[in-house]
Amino acid sequence: MGSPAWQKSSYSGSSNACVEVRAIAGVLELRESDEGEVVVRMAPLTFAALLQGARAGEFDHLTTSA
């Protein structure tokens, strides 16, 4: 049996440049579809905290140009 399928972010629309996530062996894996060999692994609670911070705008300053 193969690895679980990657789930594409709904914010990506029809674009192939997207963030993908999957659950495997009790951890969550996160990657960019165009950099598929780079995978970030984290515990589910850590992922939940990351999402909460993103929703709260904690990382917005990283996406704006100086």
PDB file of N, H, CA, C and O in Angstrom:
ATOM      1  N   MET A   1       0.843  -1.187   0.000  1.00  0.00           N
ATOM      2  CA  MET A   1       0.000   0.000   0.000  1.00  0.00           C
ATOM      3  C   MET A   1       0.881   1.241   0.000  1.00  0.00           C
ATOM      4  O   MET A   1       1.860   1.291   0.745  1.00  0.00           O
ATOM      5  N   GLY A   2       0.563   2.246  -0.816  1.00  0.00           N
ATOM      6  H   GLY A   2      -0.232   2.205  -1.421  1.00  0.00           H
ATOM      7  CA  GLY A   2       1.349   3.461  -0.938  1.00  0.00           C
ATOM      8  C   GLY A   2       1.069   4.457   0.175  1.00  0.00           C
ATOM      9  O   GLY A   2       0.232   4.218   1.046  1.00  0.00           O
ATOM     10  N   SER A   3       1.769   5.560   0.135  1.00  0.00           N
ATOM     11  H   SER A   3       2.449   5.755  -0.572  1.00  0.00           H
ATOM     12  CA  SER A   3       1.579   6.633   1.098  1.00  0.00           C
ATOM     13  C   SER A   3       0.244   7.320   0.867  1.00  0.00           C
ATOM     14  O   SER A   3      -0.275   7.316  -0.249  1.00  0.00           O
ATOM     15  N   PRO A   4      -0.322   7.917   1.931  1.00  0.00           N
ATOM     16  CA  PRO A   4      -1.571   8.661   1.751  1.00  0.00           C
ATOM     17  C   PRO A   4      -1.396   9.799   0.751  1.00  0.00           C
ATOM     18  O   PRO A   4      -0.307  10.355   0.610  1.00  0.00           O
ATOM     19  N   ALA A   5      -2.465  10.131   0.071  1.00  0.00           N
ATOM     20  H   ALA A   5      -3.350   9.679   0.186  1.00  0.00           H
ATOM     21  CA  ALA A   5      -2.428  11.190  -0.938  1.00  0.00           C
ATOM     22  C   ALA A   5      -2.259  12.553  -0.286  1.00  0.00           C
ATOM     23  O   ALA A   5      -2.713  12.778   0.836  1.00  0.00           O
ATOM     24  N   TRP A   6      -1.604  13.455  -0.995  1.00  0.00           N
ATOM     25  H   TRP A   6      -1.235  13.272  -1.906  1.00  0.00           H
ATOM     26  CA  TRP A   6      -1.451  14.831  -0.551  1.00  0.00           C
ATOM     27  C   TRP A   6      -2.761  15.565  -0.778  1.00  0.00           C
ATOM     28  O   TRP A   6      -3.414  15.359  -1.800  1.00  0.00           O
ATOM     29  N   GLN A   7      -3.154  16.419   0.158  1.00  0.00           N
ATOM     30  H   GLN A   7      -2.624  16.587   0.989  1.00  0.00           H
ATOM     31  CA  GLN A   7      -4.358  17.235   0.030  1.00  0.00           C
ATOM     32  C   GLN A   7      -3.925  18.658  -0.330  1.00  0.00           C
ATOM     33  O   GLN A   7      -3.144  19.278   0.392  1.00  0.00           O
ATOM     34  N   LYS A   8      -4.427  19.156  -1.426  1.00  0.00           N
ATOM     35  H   LYS A   8      -5.062  18.652  -2.012  1.00  0.00           H
ATOM     36  CA  LYS A   8      -4.082  20.484  -1.923  1.00  0.00           C
ATOM     37  C   LYS A   8      -4.914  21.548  -1.219  1.00  0.00           C
ATOM     38  O   LYS A   8      -6.098  21.343  -0.953  1.00  0.00           O
ATOM     39  N   SER A   9      -4.298  22.673  -0.922  1.00  0.00           N
ATOM     40  H   SER A   9      -3.336  22.840  -1.138  1.00  0.00           H
ATOM     41  CA  SER A   9      -5.006  23.789  -0.310  1.00  0.00           C
ATOM     42  C   SER A   9      -6.116  24.287  -1.223  1.00  0.00           C
ATOM     43  O   SER A   9      -5.920  24.408  -2.433  1.00  0.00           O
ATOM     44  N   SER A  10      -7.271  24.573  -0.654  1.00  0.00           N
ATOM     45  H   SER A  10      -7.430  24.475   0.328  1.00  0.00           H
ATOM     46  CA  SER A  10      -8.387  25.098  -1.443  1.00  0.00           C
ATOM     47  C   SER A  10      -8.094  26.513  -1.943  1.00  0.00           C
ATOM     48  O   SER A  10      -8.723  26.963  -2.901  1.00  0.00           O
ATOM     49  N   TYR A  11      -7.159  27.217  -1.318  1.00  0.00           N
ATOM     50  H   TYR A  11      -6.649  26.852  -0.540  1.00  0.00           H
ATOM     51  CA  TYR A  11      -6.795  28.564  -1.755  1.00  0.00           C
ATOM     52  C   TYR A  11      -5.997  28.543  -3.058  1.00  0.00           C
ATOM     53  O   TYR A  11      -5.815  29.587  -3.684  1.00  0.00           O
ATOM     54  N   SER A  12      -5.526  27.387  -3.466  1.00  0.00           N
ATOM     55  H   SER A  12      -5.674  26.539  -2.957  1.00  0.00           H
ATOM     56  CA  SER A  12      -4.722  27.281  -4.680  1.00  0.00           C
ATOM     57  C   SER A  12      -5.564  27.315  -5.946  1.00  0.00           C
ATOM     58  O   SER A  12      -5.044  27.589  -7.028  1.00  0.00           O
ATOM     59  N   GLY A  13      -6.842  27.043  -5.826  1.00  0.00           N
ATOM     60  H   GLY A  13      -7.264  26.820  -4.947  1.00  0.00           H
ATOM     61  CA  GLY A  13      -7.712  27.021  -6.989  1.00  0.00           C
ATOM     62  C   GLY A  13      -7.228  26.016  -8.019  1.00  0.00           C
ATOM     63  O   GLY A  13      -6.936  24.869  -7.679  1.00  0.00           O
ATOM     64  N   SER A  14      -7.140  26.434  -9.265  1.00  0.00           N
ATOM     65  H   SER A  14      -7.376  27.365  -9.541  1.00  0.00           H
ATOM     66  CA  SER A  14      -6.692  25.521 -10.315  1.00  0.00           C
ATOM     67  C   SER A  14      -5.182  25.575 -10.517  1.00  0.00           C
ATOM     68  O   SER A  14      -4.648  24.896 -11.394  1.00  0.00           O
ATOM     69  N   SER A  15      -4.496  26.374  -9.717  1.00  0.00           N
ATOM     70  H   SER A  15      -4.930  26.926  -9.004  1.00  0.00           H
ATOM     71  CA  SER A  15      -3.042  26.521  -9.835  1.00  0.00           C
ATOM     72  C   SER A  15      -2.329  25.252  -9.373  1.00  0.00           C
ATOM     73  O   SER A  15      -2.796  24.551  -8.475  1.00  0.00           O
ATOM     74  N   ASN A  16      -1.194  24.972 -10.001  1.00  0.00           N
ATOM     75  H   ASN A  16      -0.814  25.542 -10.730  1.00  0.00           H
ATOM     76  CA  ASN A  16      -0.378  23.840  -9.572  1.00  0.00           C
ATOM     77  C   ASN A  16       0.668  24.248  -8.541  1.00  0.00           C
ATOM     78  O   ASN A  16       1.322  23.386  -7.953  1.00  0.00           O
ATOM     79  N   ALA A  17       0.837  25.550  -8.314  1.00  0.00           N
ATOM     80  H   ALA A  17       0.306  26.251  -8.792  1.00  0.00           H
ATOM     81  CA  ALA A  17       1.760  26.047  -7.297  1.00  0.00           C
ATOM     82  C   ALA A  17       0.965  26.197  -6.004  1.00  0.00           C
ATOM     83  O   ALA A  17       0.307  27.214  -5.782  1.00  0.00           O
ATOM     84  N   CYS A  18       1.032  25.179  -5.160  1.00  0.00           N
ATOM     85  H   CYS A  18       1.566  24.353  -5.341  1.00  0.00           H
ATOM     86  CA  CYS A  18       0.165  25.186  -3.992  1.00  0.00           C
ATOM     87  C   CYS A  18       0.829  24.523  -2.792  1.00  0.00           C
ATOM     88  O   CYS A  18       1.867  23.871  -2.907  1.00  0.00           O
ATOM     89  N   VAL A  19       0.204  24.708  -1.654  1.00  0.00           N
ATOM     90  H   VAL A  19      -0.639  25.238  -1.560  1.00  0.00           H
ATOM     91  CA  VAL A  19       0.618  24.039  -0.430  1.00  0.00           C
ATOM     92  C   VAL A  19      -0.197  22.762  -0.316  1.00  0.00           C
ATOM     93  O   VAL A  19      -1.401  22.754  -0.571  1.00  0.00           O
ATOM     94  N   GLU A  20       0.475  21.681   0.070  1.00  0.00           N
ATOM     95  H   GLU A  20       1.453  21.688   0.276  1.00  0.00           H
ATOM     96  CA  GLU A  20      -0.196  20.391   0.232  1.00  0.00           C
ATOM     97  C   GLU A  20       0.122  19.827   1.613  1.00  0.00           C
ATOM     98  O   GLU A  20       1.184  20.099   2.173  1.00  0.00           O
ATOM     99  N   VAL A  21      -0.798  19.047   2.152  1.00  0.00           N
ATOM    100  H   VAL A  21      -1.660  18.826   1.697  1.00  0.00           H
ATOM    101  CA  VAL A  21      -0.618  18.446   3.467  1.00  0.00           C
ATOM    102  C   VAL A  21      -1.152  17.019   3.433  1.00  0.00           C
ATOM    103  O   VAL A  21      -2.061  16.697   2.669  1.00  0.00           O
ATOM    104  N   ARG A  22      -0.564  16.166   4.281  1.00  0.00           N
ATOM    105  H   ARG A  22       0.175  16.427   4.901  1.00  0.00           H
ATOM    106  CA  ARG A  22      -1.087  14.811   4.454  1.00  0.00           C
ATOM    107  C   ARG A  22      -0.724  14.322   5.850  1.00  0.00           C
ATOM    108  O   ARG A  22       0.234  14.798   6.458  1.00  0.00           O
ATOM    109  N   ALA A  23      -1.503  13.368   6.347  1.00  0.00           N
ATOM    110  H   ALA A  23      -2.282  12.982   5.852  1.00  0.00           H
ATOM    111  CA  ALA A  23      -1.231  12.733   7.635  1.00  0.00           C
ATOM    112  C   ALA A  23      -0.644  11.357   7.358  1.00  0.00           C
ATOM    113  O   ALA A  23      -1.180  10.577   6.570  1.00  0.00           O
ATOM    114  N   ILE A  24       0.474  11.079   8.027  1.00  0.00           N
ATOM    115  H   ILE A  24       0.910  11.712   8.667  1.00  0.00           H
ATOM    116  CA  ILE A  24       1.133   9.789   7.847  1.00  0.00           C
ATOM    117  C   ILE A  24       1.884   9.433   9.128  1.00  0.00           C
ATOM    118  O   ILE A  24       2.649  10.245   9.651  1.00  0.00           O
ATOM    119  N   ALA A  25       1.671   8.253   9.616  1.00  0.00           N
ATOM    120  H   ALA A  25       1.050   7.594   9.192  1.00  0.00           H
ATOM    121  CA  ALA A  25       2.372   7.733  10.797  1.00  0.00           C
ATOM    122  C   ALA A  25       2.266   8.661  12.007  1.00  0.00           C
ATOM    123  O   ALA A  25       3.237   8.825  12.746  1.00  0.00           O
ATOM    124  N   GLY A  26       1.099   9.269  12.213  1.00  0.00           N
ATOM    125  H   GLY A  26       0.311   9.136  11.613  1.00  0.00           H
ATOM    126  CA  GLY A  26       0.876  10.102  13.399  1.00  0.00           C
ATOM    127  C   GLY A  26       1.428  11.512  13.329  1.00  0.00           C
ATOM    128  O   GLY A  26       1.356  12.249  14.312  1.00  0.00           O
ATOM    129  N   VAL A  27       1.982  11.905  12.181  1.00  0.00           N
ATOM    130  H   VAL A  27       2.041  11.306  11.383  1.00  0.00           H
ATOM    131  CA  VAL A  27       2.473  13.276  12.003  1.00  0.00           C
ATOM    132  C   VAL A  27       1.840  13.876  10.750  1.00  0.00           C
ATOM    133  O   VAL A  27       1.299  13.162   9.906  1.00  0.00           O
ATOM    134  N   LEU A  28       1.917  15.176  10.648  1.00  0.00           N
ATOM    135  H   LEU A  28       2.356  15.756  11.334  1.00  0.00           H
ATOM    136  CA  LEU A  28       1.447  15.853   9.447  1.00  0.00           C
ATOM    137  C   LEU A  28       2.649  16.285   8.639  1.00  0.00           C
ATOM    138  O   LEU A  28       3.661  16.718   9.188  1.00  0.00           O
ATOM    139  N   GLU A  29       2.529  16.165   7.340  1.00  0.00           N
ATOM    140  H   GLU A  29       1.706  15.814   6.894  1.00  0.00           H
ATOM    141  CA  GLU A  29       3.587  16.579   6.430  1.00  0.00           C
ATOM    142  C   GLU A  29       3.049  17.709   5.565  1.00  0.00           C
ATOM    143  O   GLU A  29       1.911  17.669   5.096  1.00  0.00           O
ATOM    144  N   LEU A  30       3.883  18.708   5.365  1.00  0.00           N
ATOM    145  H   LEU A  30       4.807  18.741   5.745  1.00  0.00           H
ATOM    146  CA  LEU A  30       3.519  19.900   4.620  1.00  0.00           C
ATOM    147  C   LEU A  30       4.575  20.140   3.550  1.00  0.00           C
ATOM    148  O   LEU A  30       5.770  20.005   3.813  1.00  0.00           O
ATOM    149  N   ARG A  31       4.141  20.492   2.351  1.00  0.00           N
ATOM    150  H   ARG A  31       3.170  20.601   2.137  1.00  0.00           H
ATOM    151  CA  ARG A  31       5.091  20.772   1.274  1.00  0.00           C
ATOM    152  C   ARG A  31       4.475  21.739   0.272  1.00  0.00           C
ATOM    153  O   ARG A  31       3.261  21.936   0.245  1.00  0.00           O
ATOM    154  N   GLU A  32       5.333  22.337  -0.549  1.00  0.00           N
ATOM    155  H   GLU A  32       6.320  22.176  -0.527  1.00  0.00           H
ATOM    156  CA  GLU A  32       4.892  23.097  -1.710  1.00  0.00           C
ATOM    157  C   GLU A  32       4.904  22.135  -2.882  1.00  0.00           C
ATOM    158  O   GLU A  32       5.844  21.354  -3.031  1.00  0.00           O
ATOM    159  N   SER A  33       3.897  22.177  -3.700  1.00  0.00           N
ATOM    160  H   SER A  33       3.133  22.811  -3.580  1.00  0.00           H
ATOM    161  CA  SER A  33       3.811  21.218  -4.803  1.00  0.00           C
ATOM    162  C   SER A  33       4.979  21.342  -5.771  1.00  0.00           C
ATOM    163  O   SER A  33       5.408  20.342  -6.347  1.00  0.00           O
ATOM    164  N   ASP A  34       5.503  22.558  -5.962  1.00  0.00           N
ATOM    165  H   ASP A  34       5.154  23.370  -5.494  1.00  0.00           H
ATOM    166  CA  ASP A  34       6.607  22.728  -6.909  1.00  0.00           C
ATOM    167  C   ASP A  34       7.975  22.456  -6.278  1.00  0.00           C
ATOM    168  O   ASP A  34       8.990  22.493  -6.974  1.00  0.00           O
ATOM    169  N   GLU A  35       8.014  22.186  -4.982  1.00  0.00           N
ATOM    170  H   GLU A  35       7.189  22.156  -4.417  1.00  0.00           H
ATOM    171  CA  GLU A  35       9.244  21.811  -4.273  1.00  0.00           C
ATOM    172  C   GLU A  35       8.954  20.524  -3.490  1.00  0.00           C
ATOM    173  O   GLU A  35       9.205  20.453  -2.287  1.00  0.00           O
ATOM    174  N   GLY A  36       8.434  19.532  -4.169  1.00  0.00           N
ATOM    175  H   GLY A  36       8.230  19.590  -5.146  1.00  0.00           H
ATOM    176  CA  GLY A  36       7.932  18.318  -3.537  1.00  0.00           C
ATOM    177  C   GLY A  36       8.926  17.523  -2.722  1.00  0.00           C
ATOM    178  O   GLY A  36       8.533  16.733  -1.864  1.00  0.00           O
ATOM    179  N   GLU A  37      10.233  17.722  -2.981  1.00  0.00           N
ATOM    180  H   GLU A  37      10.552  18.363  -3.678  1.00  0.00           H
ATOM    181  CA  GLU A  37      11.230  16.970  -2.218  1.00  0.00           C
ATOM    182  C   GLU A  37      11.483  17.583  -0.846  1.00  0.00           C
ATOM    183  O   GLU A  37      12.108  16.944   0.000  1.00  0.00           O
ATOM    184  N   VAL A  38      11.010  18.819  -0.603  1.00  0.00           N
ATOM    185  H   VAL A  38      10.502  19.338  -1.291  1.00  0.00           H
ATOM    186  CA  VAL A  38      11.166  19.481   0.697  1.00  0.00           C
ATOM    187  C   VAL A  38       9.874  19.287   1.481  1.00  0.00           C
ATOM    188  O   VAL A  38       8.831  19.832   1.118  1.00  0.00           O
ATOM    189  N   VAL A  39       9.948  18.513   2.551  1.00  0.00           N
ATOM    190  H   VAL A  39      10.795  18.071   2.846  1.00  0.00           H
ATOM    191  CA  VAL A  39       8.770  18.186   3.350  1.00  0.00           C
ATOM    192  C   VAL A  39       9.033  18.593   4.799  1.00  0.00           C
ATOM    193  O   VAL A  39      10.073  18.257   5.366  1.00  0.00           O
ATOM    194  N   VAL A  40       8.087  19.317   5.389  1.00  0.00           N
ATOM    195  H   VAL A  40       7.242  19.590   4.928  1.00  0.00           H
ATOM    196  CA  VAL A  40       8.152  19.699   6.794  1.00  0.00           C
ATOM    197  C   VAL A  40       7.210  18.776   7.552  1.00  0.00           C
ATOM    198  O   VAL A  40       6.033  18.658   7.211  1.00  0.00           O
ATOM    199  N   ARG A  41       7.740  18.120   8.587  1.00  0.00           N
ATOM    200  H   ARG A  41       8.696  18.216   8.864  1.00  0.00           H
ATOM    201  CA  ARG A  41       6.933  17.207   9.403  1.00  0.00           C
ATOM    202  C   ARG A  41       6.700  17.826  10.767  1.00  0.00           C
ATOM    203  O   ARG A  41       7.608  18.414  11.355  1.00  0.00           O
ATOM    204  N   MET A  42       5.470  17.690  11.272  1.00  0.00           N
ATOM    205  H   MET A  42       4.733  17.212  10.794  1.00  0.00           H
ATOM    206  CA  MET A  42       5.144  18.241  12.585  1.00  0.00           C
ATOM    207  C   MET A  42       4.004  17.466  13.232  1.00  0.00           C
ATOM    208  O   MET A  42       3.226  16.780  12.569  1.00  0.00           O
ATOM    209  N   ALA A  43       3.938  17.602  14.545  1.00  0.00           N
ATOM    210  H   ALA A  43       4.570  18.159  15.083  1.00  0.00           H
ATOM    211  CA  ALA A  43       2.852  16.989  15.308  1.00  0.00           C
ATOM    212  C   ALA A  43       1.543  17.709  14.980  1.00  0.00           C
ATOM    213  O   ALA A  43       1.558  18.889  14.630  1.00  0.00           O
ATOM    214  N   PRO A  44       0.424  17.015  15.089  1.00  0.00           N
ATOM    215  CA  PRO A  44      -0.862  17.642  14.786  1.00  0.00           C
ATOM    216  C   PRO A  44      -1.123  18.927  15.586  1.00  0.00           C
ATOM    217  O   PRO A  44      -1.664  19.886  15.036  1.00  0.00           O
ATOM    218  N   LEU A  45      -0.750  18.964  16.868  1.00  0.00           N
ATOM    219  H   LEU A  45      -0.311  18.185  17.315  1.00  0.00           H
ATOM    220  CA  LEU A  45      -0.971  20.180  17.661  1.00  0.00           C
ATOM    221  C   LEU A  45      -0.094  21.334  17.185  1.00  0.00           C
ATOM    222  O   LEU A  45      -0.514  22.490  17.236  1.00  0.00           O
ATOM    223  N   THR A  46       1.095  21.039  16.732  1.00  0.00           N
ATOM    224  H   THR A  46       1.437  20.100  16.691  1.00  0.00           H
ATOM    225  CA  THR A  46       1.977  22.070  16.181  1.00  0.00           C
ATOM    226  C   THR A  46       1.383  22.626  14.894  1.00  0.00           C
ATOM    227  O   THR A  46       1.414  23.835  14.664  1.00  0.00           O
ATOM    228  N   PHE A  47       0.847  21.751  14.061  1.00  0.00           N
ATOM    229  H   PHE A  47       0.822  20.769  14.248  1.00  0.00           H
ATOM    230  CA  PHE A  47       0.204  22.182  12.818  1.00  0.00           C
ATOM    231  C   PHE A  47      -1.008  23.057  13.130  1.00  0.00           C
ATOM    232  O   PHE A  47      -1.228  24.073  12.471  1.00  0.00           O
ATOM    233  N   ALA A  48      -1.786  22.669  14.125  1.00  0.00           N
ATOM    234  H   ALA A  48      -1.607  21.844  14.661  1.00  0.00           H
ATOM    235  CA  ALA A  48      -2.955  23.465  14.518  1.00  0.00           C
ATOM    236  C   ALA A  48      -2.527  24.855  14.979  1.00  0.00           C
ATOM    237  O   ALA A  48      -3.186  25.843  14.654  1.00  0.00           O
ATOM    238  N   ALA A  49      -1.426  24.943  15.736  1.00  0.00           N
ATOM    239  H   ALA A  49      -0.890  24.140  16.000  1.00  0.00           H
ATOM    240  CA  ALA A  49      -0.915  26.239  16.186  1.00  0.00           C
ATOM    241  C   ALA A  49      -0.429  27.082  15.005  1.00  0.00           C
ATOM    242  O   ALA A  49      -0.624  28.297  14.984  1.00  0.00           O
ATOM    243  N   LEU A  50       0.200  26.438  14.029  1.00  0.00           N
ATOM    244  H   LEU A  50       0.359  25.450  14.046  1.00  0.00           H
ATOM    245  CA  LEU A  50       0.647  27.138  12.822  1.00  0.00           C
ATOM    246  C   LEU A  50      -0.549  27.729  12.077  1.00  0.00           C
ATOM    247  O   LEU A  50      -0.518  28.893  11.677  1.00  0.00           O
ATOM    248  N   LEU A  51      -1.585  26.943  11.893  1.00  0.00           N
ATOM    249  H   LEU A  51      -1.610  25.998  12.218  1.00  0.00           H
ATOM    250  CA  LEU A  51      -2.785  27.431  11.211  1.00  0.00           C
ATOM    251  C   LEU A  51      -3.435  28.571  11.982  1.00  0.00           C
ATOM    252  O   LEU A  51      -3.869  29.559  11.390  1.00  0.00           O
ATOM    253  N   GLN A  52      -3.501  28.436  13.298  1.00  0.00           N
ATOM    254  H   GLN A  52      -3.149  27.633  13.779  1.00  0.00           H
ATOM    255  CA  GLN A  52      -4.102  29.474  14.128  1.00  0.00           C
ATOM    256  C   GLN A  52      -3.313  30.782  13.991  1.00  0.00           C
ATOM    257  O   GLN A  52      -3.901  31.856  13.869  1.00  0.00           O
ATOM    258  N   GLY A  53      -1.989  30.684  14.012  1.00  0.00           N
ATOM    259  H   GLY A  53      -1.511  29.811  14.111  1.00  0.00           H
ATOM    260  CA  GLY A  53      -1.156  31.873  13.852  1.00  0.00           C
ATOM    261  C   GLY A  53      -1.323  32.510  12.484  1.00  0.00           C
ATOM    262  O   GLY A  53      -1.365  33.734  12.365  1.00  0.00           O
ATOM    263  N   ALA A  54      -1.417  31.680  11.448  1.00  0.00           N
ATOM    264  H   ALA A  54      -1.383  30.685  11.544  1.00  0.00           H
ATOM    265  CA  ALA A  54      -1.611  32.203  10.095  1.00  0.00           C
ATOM    266  C   ALA A  54      -2.950  32.917   9.976  1.00  0.00           C
ATOM    267  O   ALA A  54      -3.038  33.987   9.374  1.00  0.00           O
ATOM    268  N   ARG A  55      -3.984  32.327  10.548  1.00  0.00           N
ATOM    269  H   ARG A  55      -3.912  31.458  11.037  1.00  0.00           H
ATOM    270  CA  ARG A  55      -5.312  32.961  10.505  1.00  0.00           C
ATOM    271  C   ARG A  55      -5.317  34.284  11.263  1.00  0.00           C
ATOM    272  O   ARG A  55      -6.033  35.211  10.882  1.00  0.00           O
ATOM    273  N   ALA A  56      -4.530  34.381  12.326  1.00  0.00           N
ATOM    274  H   ALA A  56      -3.949  33.629  12.635  1.00  0.00           H
ATOM    275  CA  ALA A  56      -4.475  35.592  13.146  1.00  0.00           C
ATOM    276  C   ALA A  56      -3.562  36.661  12.547  1.00  0.00           C
ATOM    277  O   ALA A  56      -3.479  37.771  13.072  1.00  0.00           O
ATOM    278  N   GLY A  57      -2.879  36.331  11.456  1.00  0.00           N
ATOM    279  H   GLY A  57      -2.946  35.429  11.030  1.00  0.00           H
ATOM    280  CA  GLY A  57      -2.027  37.306  10.788  1.00  0.00           C
ATOM    281  C   GLY A  57      -0.626  37.423  11.360  1.00  0.00           C
ATOM    282  O   GLY A  57       0.085  38.379  11.051  1.00  0.00           O
ATOM    283  N   GLU A  58      -0.213  36.468  12.188  1.00  0.00           N
ATOM    284  H   GLU A  58      -0.790  35.691  12.438  1.00  0.00           H
ATOM    285  CA  GLU A  58       1.104  36.530  12.826  1.00  0.00           C
ATOM    286  C   GLU A  58       2.262  36.517  11.834  1.00  0.00           C
ATOM    287  O   GLU A  58       3.362  36.955  12.169  1.00  0.00           O
ATOM    288  N   PHE A  59       2.037  36.029  10.637  1.00  0.00           N
ATOM    289  H   PHE A  59       1.143  35.673  10.365  1.00  0.00           H
ATOM    290  CA  PHE A  59       3.129  35.892   9.668  1.00  0.00           C
ATOM    291  C   PHE A  59       2.969  36.842   8.486  1.00  0.00           C
ATOM    292  O   PHE A  59       3.740  36.768   7.530  1.00  0.00           O
ATOM    293  N   ASP A  60       1.997  37.718   8.537  1.00  0.00           N
ATOM    294  H   ASP A  60       1.371  37.778   9.314  1.00  0.00           H
ATOM    295  CA  ASP A  60       1.732  38.614   7.417  1.00  0.00           C
ATOM    296  C   ASP A  60       2.952  39.473   7.062  1.00  0.00           C
ATOM    297  O   ASP A  60       3.181  39.766   5.889  1.00  0.00           O
ATOM    298  N   HIS A  61       3.721  39.868   8.051  1.00  0.00           N
ATOM    299  H   HIS A  61       3.535  39.629   9.004  1.00  0.00           H
ATOM    300  CA  HIS A  61       4.890  40.705   7.789  1.00  0.00           C
ATOM    301  C   HIS A  61       5.940  39.988   6.937  1.00  0.00           C
ATOM    302  O   HIS A  61       6.799  40.638   6.341  1.00  0.00           O
ATOM    303  N   LEU A  62       5.879  38.674   6.875  1.00  0.00           N
ATOM    304  H   LEU A  62       5.181  38.146   7.358  1.00  0.00           H
ATOM    305  CA  LEU A  62       6.827  37.908   6.073  1.00  0.00           C
ATOM    306  C   LEU A  62       6.446  37.867   4.597  1.00  0.00           C
ATOM    307  O   LEU A  62       7.261  37.484   3.757  1.00  0.00           O
ATOM    308  N   THR A  63       5.233  38.253   4.281  1.00  0.00           N
ATOM    309  H   THR A  63       4.571  38.564   4.963  1.00  0.00           H
ATOM    310  CA  THR A  63       4.747  38.177   2.897  1.00  0.00           C
ATOM    311  C   THR A  63       4.681  39.514   2.215  1.00  0.00           C
ATOM    312  O   THR A  63       4.267  39.601   1.059  1.00  0.00           O
ATOM    313  N   THR A  64       5.080  40.564   2.909  1.00  0.00           N
ATOM    314  H   THR A  64       5.416  40.494   3.848  1.00  0.00           H
ATOM    315  CA  THR A  64       5.068  41.894   2.301  1.00  0.00           C
ATOM    316  C   THR A  64       6.494  42.326   2.018  1.00  0.00           C
ATOM    317  O   THR A  64       7.415  41.992   2.763  1.00  0.00           O
ATOM    318  N   SER A  65       6.670  43.071   0.936  1.00  0.00           N
ATOM    319  H   SER A  65       5.922  43.343   0.331  1.00  0.00           H
ATOM    320  CA  SER A  65       8.022  43.545   0.601  1.00  0.00           C
ATOM    321  C   SER A  65       8.341  44.789   1.421  1.00  0.00           C
ATOM    322  O   SER A  65       7.463  45.586   1.752  1.00  0.00           O
ATOM    323  N   ALA A  66       9.618  44.925   1.735  1.00  0.00           N
ATOM    324  H   ALA A  66      10.330  44.277   1.466  1.00  0.00           H
ATOM    325  CA  ALA A  66      10.058  46.067   2.567  1.00  0.00           C
ATOM    326  C   ALA A  66      10.185  47.321   1.752  1.00  0.00           C
ATOM    327  O   ALA A  66      10.542  48.371   2.286  1.00  0.00           O
TER     328      ALA A  66
END
